[in-house]
């Protein structure tokens, strides 16, 4: 019986490519694993799959896992899992975030490290088991790391991430990986034709913060000024998301990778909590956060204590 491998809801490149890379590794180790996904493939991830001729082998959509054996990659929060995750057997978790609230009835394999990307962890697993990485998978893993670390600009980036990228670039034969990453971010920045909901949920996660539901989304772009005419539309949709999901707060980060900062949009029952989290006064439910590139390291750890 096959085991399914998947990342969080609203999957980003790390989740999709991680499902592919971890499944390949497990298959080489004698476990039958199938890469899957919980949501649509983003424009950035599609760019990666196309670049390495992997589109036809993209993970299949699977949103129910009751009775299945699974590996989780890039998350361990119940809010980011299939609704029936408690009816599945979790064999392992590979992640680079804080430990979430999922629990298991049986022992499991855990590879969780405080580094910039889950695919860096998978690279270390390949090295540990002495398994060779195919060129196409190496190239996709490299792109996932460059995406998650914002081309090494993110404060989450470590020496382990840069080391992994350099070694993966040698395997896939791409020397100018930074140019490839910029092309990838340009593809990620495409907003024409996308609805407000599509933009708000392109990279969106919900968190249980001490019993309070908070949603945090992030749009990483080469130039966020293209979204200025749509700010009101985005914020109106954030309010709908808050009401539909029964959330206390929805935050959207419009992250400019060139300016190295984020425009924060807020829909909240109590904006003072968000002002306290960042030490910033909101103007029209917005604030510029200079140097903020990471939701994981620069947003969640500051917002969560406000809900104790």
Buried (B, 14 or more C-beta within 10 A) or exposed (E): EEBBBBBBBBBBBBBBBBBBBBBBBBBBEEBEBBBBBBBBBBBBBBBBBEBBEBEEEBBEEBEEBEEBBBBBBBBBBBBBBBEEBBEBBBBBBBBBBBEBEBEBEEEBEBBBBEBBBBBBBBBBBBEEEEBEBBEBBBBBBBBBBBBBBBBBBBBBBBEBBBEBBEBBBEBBEBEEBEEBBBEBBBBBBEBEEBEBBEBBBBBBBBBBBEEBBBBBBBBBBBEBEEBEEBBEBBBEBBEBBBEEEEBBBBBBBBBBBEBBBBBBBBBBEEBEBBBBBBEBEBEEBBBBBEEBBBBBBBBBEBBBEBBE
